[in-house]
Amino acid sequence: MSQTFSDETHQNLLSRIPHCTGREVSDWLRTVDEGPALFRFEEKVSWLRGEHELSYGHAKAIIHEHDLRRAARHL
């Protein structure tokens, strides 16, 4: 079962990603775009964690941000 982060926690996680991973969030979002076409949220998180050795929180924040931005593009 996944945890639900507040908007504030999500933004805090995103702001720490460059420091913790050495890569900008935009770089990670591009990685997700170029990655496998997975359907479920948790599958995407698991792929990102396994492929790039990210923590659960960082992977979840990246996938959540990716989904938010993708949804905003389609409005």
C-alpha positions in Angstrom: 0.0 0.0 0.0 1.4 3.4 -0.9 1.5 6.4 1.3 -0.1 9.6 0.3 2.1 12.7 0.6 0.7 16.2 1.2 1.4 18.9 -1.4 3.9 20.4 0.9 5.7 17.1 1.5 5.7 16.5 -2.3 7.3 19.9 -3.0 9.9 19.3 -0.2 10.8 16.0 -1.8 11.1 17.5 -5.2 13.3 20.3 -3.9 15.7 17.8 -2.4 16.0 15.5 -5.4 18.8 17.5 -7.2 20.9 17.5 -4.1 20.3 13.8 -3.3 20.6 12.4 -6.8 22.8 14.8 -8.6 20.2 15.3 -11.3 17.5 17.9 -11.8 13.8 17.0 -11.6 13.4 17.8 -15.3 16.1 15.3 -16.1 14.2 12.6 -14.1 10.9 13.5 -15.8 12.6 13.0 -19.2 14.0 9.6 -17.9 10.4 8.5 -17.1 9.2 9.7 -20.5 12.0 7.6 -22.2 11.5 4.6 -19.9 9.2 1.6 -20.4 5.5 2.2 -21.0 4.2 1.0 -17.7 0.6 1.6 -16.8 0.3 1.5 -13.0 1.7 4.1 -10.7 3.4 1.6 -8.4 5.0 -0.2 -11.4 6.5 3.1 -12.5 7.8 3.8 -9.0 9.3 0.2 -8.7 11.0 0.6 -12.1 12.5 3.9 -11.2 13.7 2.6 -7.8 15.2 -0.6 -9.3 16.7 0.9 -12.4 18.1 4.0 -10.8 18.5 3.1 -7.1 16.3 5.9 -5.9 14.6 5.9 -2.5 10.8 5.2 -2.4 10.0 8.8 -1.5 12.0 10.3 -4.3 10.8 7.8 -6.9 7.2 8.4 -5.9 7.6 12.1 -6.0 9.1 12.0 -9.5 6.3 9.7 -10.8 3.6 11.9 -9.1 5.1 15.0 -10.6 5.4 13.3 -14.0 1.7 12.4 -13.8 0.6 15.9 -12.7 2.5 17.5 -15.6 1.2 15.0 -18.1 -2.4 15.7 -17.0 -1.8 19.4 -17.2 -0.6 19.1 -20.8 -3.8 17.3 -21.8 -6.2 19.9 -20.3 
